[in-house]
Amino acid sequence: MAGLPARADVADTVAMVKPGVVGVGTYEPAGRPRANLLGTGFAVLDGRYVVSCAHIFAKALDTEKNAVHAVFIGRDRQMAVRSARLVATDSARDLALLKIDGAPLPALKLGDSGRAREGWQLYFTGYPIGSVLGLNASTHRAGLAAIVPIFTPVQAASQLNARALKRAHDAYDVFELDAIAYPGNSGSPVWHPDTGEVLGVLNSVYVKGAKETALSSPSGISYAIPASYVHALLKRAVPELP
């Protein structure tokens, strides 16, 4: 990658990236549990905005329990809760943008995903099975195995449905990663080891068979939405951006 500094120690880059990675979910003051860690996000821009995946916030909030969208920071049981407002989504690419209350977080820098090359070794940081393991961020290495269209052709016309047709019409390239990701990793930043620049947002695990096999038999293939679509979402949602 032209213009990059000499190769950094990945451990140093992990230490730089982790403070900007947060848990996302909901908080219900009267709920049991009150905090529901549903996925991962990361701070961008001035540190008051958080990027994650839209599907995490698809379920309506329980207003009777005063539930709010929330960002969780800290580690393990030393967790602080920040209420958050969903300011924009890109449902076609499963991206969401939150704005948090309170002091800014350490923001991660978005890179140019158009320069990514197949064969690169990247990393992602997030909260795999966060509802069980808690707020303990893990970092995994992920080879960029392929840059492929999100639409996969069906084998027979009988398999065509409205969702498949829409995907065919709105096909766009995503990063295929040779790494295992779990529920809770959705929204994790995928970053370059030399710079820590975010090149993608981990979106889903490719699962063969029923969803229940995602934990017992993960396929080892994951996908990430290129950062170029995050740039577009930010420009649309934050008018003051140049």
C-alpha positions, 0 to 999 in steps of 0.5 A: 500500500503506497505511502504507508510507514514502515510496518508497525507492530500489530500489538501496538496497533491493537492498543491504538484501535481498541479504545475506539471500539465499543459495544452497542445495544439497548439499555432498559432502566427497569429491565432485567438485565438492564444492559443488552449488548447486541453487537459492536461499533466504533467511534468516528469523526469527532468521537461522538458518532459511532458506526455499526450495523443496521440490523442490530437496531431493527427491533423497536425499542420498548418505550414502556420500559424507557428503553434507549439505544446505548453504547457501552464502553469500558471492560468486563464489569467496569462498564459505562453506558452512554445513551445514543440516538440513531441518526442514519441508516443504510439498510441496503448495506446494513450500516447504522450511524449513532450519535452519543451523549457525553464526552467524545470517544477516541475516533478511528480513522476511515481509510480508502477501501478502494485501495484494498487488495486481495491477499492483504492480512487485515484484523477486526476487533469486536465483541464475539458472543458479547451477551455471554462473554461480556464487554471484553474486546477480541482481535482476530486476523482476517485475510482478504480472500476476495472482493465479491458482489454481495449477490450470489446467482441462484441455481434455478429460477424457482429459487428467485424471490423478491429478496434475491431479485432486489439483491441482484438489482442492487449488487455491490462489492463486499470483502470476503474474509477467511476468518471466523466471526460470531454473533456480537462481531457485527459492526466490528471495524476491519482495519489495516495492521500498519495504520489502524485505518478502518477499511470495512465493517464486519457484517455477517458470518456465512452460515451453511444450514440453519442459523443455530449452527453459527456457534457450533459449526462456523464456516470460517468465511465472513463478510465486511462492508467496504468503508467507502459506503461508511464515507457516503453515509457520513456525508449524507448524515452529517451535513457539516462534513466537507 
